[in-house]
Amino acid sequence: MQTTKHPYELLVRWDQSGALAGAHVQHRYVIRDGVAIIGESIGPAEPLTLDTAPGFPLGDLLSQVQADALTAKAAAEVERDRLAARVAELEANCPASPTPGGD
């Protein structure tokens, strides 16, 4: 038996201003026993990055600049989430600030 991964779907969203808001890819997994297909499934939608794109024909759909922009967006979101977690950690470890005008 052999399982192969094939491009299935590219999901792209734009925000209210028309700017690219994000993209996800899905893959189809086909299970073969020799030449006979014995099963297939659709994988979950994954954020589009160069890591999730192998095997997906992005060059047919997006310019390199667009693909790079999606990758940069995903990296920025990871950094934003890391920094938000760090802020929450620091706030939890700081004593409460006095309120203005209070004693």
BELMO-V6584 format. One record per residue. N is the residue number from 1. NEAR is the number of other ideal C-beta (glycine too) atoms within 10 Angstrom. D_CENTER is the distance of its C-alpha to the mean C-alpha in Angstrom with 2 decimals. Layout:
n,near,d_center
N,NEAR,D_CENTER
N,NEAR,D_CENTER
//
This chain:
n,near,d_center
1,8,30.16
2,8,27.08
3,11,23.48
4,12,21.68
5,13,18.12
6,11,18.00
7,16,15.70
8,15,15.91
9,13,13.90
10,18,11.75
11,12,10.92
12,15,11.19
13,9,12.27
14,10,14.76
15,9,16.29
16,6,20.05
17,6,21.05
18,7,19.48
19,7,16.89
20,13,13.48
21,12,11.28
22,15,7.88
23,24,7.07
24,15,6.06
25,21,8.38
26,16,10.94
27,21,13.67
28,14,17.25
29,14,19.17
30,15,22.88
31,14,25.51
32,14,28.79
33,10,32.16
34,8,33.71
35,5,33.30
36,7,33.06
37,10,29.74
38,10,29.97
39,11,26.61
40,14,23.17
41,10,20.05
42,11,16.74
43,14,13.69
44,7,11.11
45,16,8.33
46,15,5.14
47,16,1.89
48,23,4.73
49,17,6.14
50,12,9.72
51,10,9.31
52,18,7.88
53,20,10.16
54,9,13.51
55,12,15.80
56,20,14.11
57,10,16.58
58,20,14.61
59,10,17.96
60,8,19.51
61,13,17.35
62,18,16.12
63,10,18.20
64,9,17.35
65,7,17.28
66,14,14.64
67,18,12.40
68,12,13.23
69,14,12.53
70,20,8.89
71,16,8.69
72,11,10.94
73,17,9.17
74,18,6.16
75,11,9.30
76,10,11.24
77,12,9.25
78,12,9.67
79,10,13.23
80,10,13.89
81,10,13.19
82,10,15.36
83,10,18.01
84,10,18.15
85,10,18.79
86,10,21.41
87,10,23.07
88,10,23.36
89,10,24.89
90,9,27.33
91,9,28.30
92,7,29.07
93,7,31.32
94,8,33.15
95,5,36.38
96,6,36.46
97,6,37.46
98,8,40.78
99,7,40.69
100,5,42.43
101,5,46.08
102,5,46.02
103,4,48.05
//
